[in-house]
């Protein structure tokens, strides 16, 4: 049985998910602390990680600031690199 090829959206979502995982690990913060900074429930952070296309511009800006991403990492986080 052959596997279906991942869509461009799925590939971009994977990039964003990987950057979120990287940022959380790099900064040594827990999901609950990240959720508190954004003013959301921790479950919402997990949902945003699993479905990055649902992030608001405000949330994206906060993630970029909290994770201290470089310009190259921002492009990767946005899934456009």
C-alpha positions as CSV (number, residue, x, y, z in Angstrom):
1,X,0.0,0.0,0.0
2,X,1.4,3.3,-1.0
3,X,1.5,6.4,1.3
4,X,-0.1,9.6,0.2
5,X,2.2,12.5,-0.3
6,X,1.9,15.2,2.4
7,X,0.2,18.4,1.2
8,X,2.1,21.7,1.3
9,X,-0.1,22.8,4.2
10,X,0.8,19.7,6.2
11,X,4.5,20.2,5.5
12,X,4.3,23.9,6.6
13,X,2.4,22.8,9.7
14,X,5.2,20.3,10.5
15,X,7.7,23.1,10.3
16,X,5.7,25.3,12.7
17,X,5.3,22.4,15.1
18,X,9.0,21.7,15.0
19,X,9.8,25.3,15.7
20,X,7.4,25.4,18.6
21,X,9.0,22.3,20.1
22,X,12.4,23.8,19.5
23,X,11.4,27.1,21.2
24,X,9.9,25.4,24.2
25,X,13.0,23.2,24.7
26,X,15.5,26.1,24.0
27,X,13.8,28.4,26.5
28,X,13.2,25.6,29.0
29,X,9.7,26.7,29.6
30,X,6.7,24.5,30.2
31,X,3.4,24.6,28.2
32,X,1.6,25.9,31.3
33,X,4.0,28.9,31.5
34,X,3.7,29.6,27.8
35,X,-0.1,29.5,28.1
36,X,0.0,31.9,31.0
37,X,2.1,34.4,29.0
38,X,-0.4,34.2,26.1
39,X,-3.4,34.3,28.4
40,X,-4.7,30.9,27.2
41,X,-5.4,27.5,28.7
42,X,-2.5,25.0,28.3
43,X,-4.8,22.8,26.2
44,X,-5.2,25.7,23.8
45,X,-1.4,25.7,23.3
46,X,-1.4,22.0,22.5
47,X,-4.3,22.6,20.0
48,X,-2.4,25.5,18.4
49,X,0.7,23.2,18.1
50,X,-1.4,20.5,16.5
51,X,-3.2,22.9,14.2
52,X,-0.9,25.9,13.7
53,X,-3.1,27.4,11.0
54,X,-5.5,28.4,13.8
55,X,-2.9,30.7,15.5
56,X,-3.8,34.4,15.6
57,X,-1.3,37.1,14.7
58,X,-1.1,38.1,18.4
59,X,-0.2,34.5,19.3
60,X,2.4,34.3,16.6
61,X,4.0,37.5,17.7
62,X,4.1,36.3,21.3
63,X,5.6,32.9,20.3
64,X,8.3,34.6,18.3
65,X,9.1,36.9,21.2
66,X,9.1,34.2,23.9
67,X,11.1,31.8,21.8
68,X,13.6,34.6,20.8
69,X,13.6,33.5,17.2
70,X,16.0,34.8,14.6
71,X,14.8,36.0,11.2
72,X,15.5,32.6,9.6
73,X,13.7,30.8,12.5
74,X,10.7,33.1,12.1
75,X,10.5,32.1,8.4
76,X,10.7,28.5,9.4
77,X,8.1,29.0,12.2
78,X,5.7,30.6,9.8
79,X,6.2,27.6,7.5
80,X,7.3,29.6,4.5
81,X,10.9,28.7,4.4
